[in-house]
Amino acid sequence: MTDTAQIIIVAVITILTIILAIVGIQVVFILQEIKRSLTKVNNIVDDVEGVTSKIAESTSSVSGMMVGLKTALSLLGSFNRKKNE
C-alpha cells in the first residue's frame, strides 16, 4: 500500500514539475514578445513625436508669417492714410 502511494506521489510531482517547466518557458516567450511589442510601440511614439514637432514648427512659422503680413498691411494702411490727409 505504501509503495503504491509513494509511486503515485512521485508520478504526480514529476508531472507537475514538467508542467510548471513548460509554463515557465511559455511565460519567458510571452515576456519576450511583450518586449518586442513595446519596442515597436516606442518607435511609433518617437515617430509621432517627430511629426508633431515638425507640425508645431510649421504652425509657428505660418503664425509668424501671418503676424508679419498683418504688420506690413497695417503699416501700408497708415502710409495710405497719411497720403490722403
C-alpha positions in Angstrom: 0.0 0.0 0.0 2.7 2.5 0.9 4.7 1.6 -2.2 1.7 2.4 -4.4 1.1 5.8 -2.6 4.8 6.7 -3.0 4.8 5.8 -6.7 1.6 7.9 -7.2 3.1 10.9 -5.3 6.4 10.7 -7.2 4.5 10.5 -10.5 2.3 13.5 -9.6 5.3 15.5 -8.5 7.1 14.6 -11.7 4.2 15.6 -13.9 3.6 18.8 -12.0 7.3 19.7 -12.4 7.2 19.1 -16.1 4.0 21.2 -16.5 5.5 24.0 -14.4 8.7 24.0 -16.5 6.6 24.2 -19.7 4.5 27.0 -18.3 7.7 28.8 -17.2 9.1 28.5 -20.7 5.9 29.9 -22.2 6.0 32.8 -19.8 9.5 33.7 -21.0 8.3 33.6 -24.6 5.4 35.8 -23.7 7.7 38.3 -22.0 10.0 38.4 -25.0 7.0 39.1 -27.3 5.8 41.9 -25.0 9.3 43.4 -25.1 9.3 43.3 -28.9 5.9 44.9 -29.0 6.8 47.6 -26.6 9.9 48.4 -28.6 7.8 48.8 -31.7 5.3 51.0 -29.8 8.2 53.1 -28.6 9.5 53.6 -32.1 6.0 54.6 -33.3 5.7 57.1 -30.4 9.1 58.5 -31.3 8.0 58.9 -35.0 4.7 60.6 -33.9 6.6 62.9 -31.6 8.9 63.9 -34.5 5.9 64.6 -36.8 4.1 66.6 -34.2 7.2 68.7 -33.5 7.5 69.4 -37.2 3.8 70.3 -37.4 4.3 72.7 -34.4 7.3 74.3 -36.1 5.3 74.8 -39.3 2.4 76.2 -37.4 4.6 78.7 -35.6 6.3 79.6 -38.9 2.9 80.3 -40.5 1.8 82.2 -37.4 4.9 84.4 -37.6 4.4 84.9 -41.3 0.8 86.0 -40.7 1.8 88.4 -37.9 4.4 89.9 -40.2 1.9 90.2 -43.0 -0.6 91.9 -40.7 2.1 94.3 -39.5 3.1 95.1 -43.1 -0.6 95.7 -44.1 -1.2 98.0 -41.1 2.0 99.9 -42.0 0.9 100.3 -45.6 -2.6 101.3 -44.3 -1.0 104.0 -42.2 1.0 105.3 -45.2 -2.1 105.5 -47.3 -3.9 107.5 -44.6 -1.1 110.0 -44.4 -1.1 110.4 -48.1 -4.9 111.0 -48.1 -4.6 113.7 -45.4 
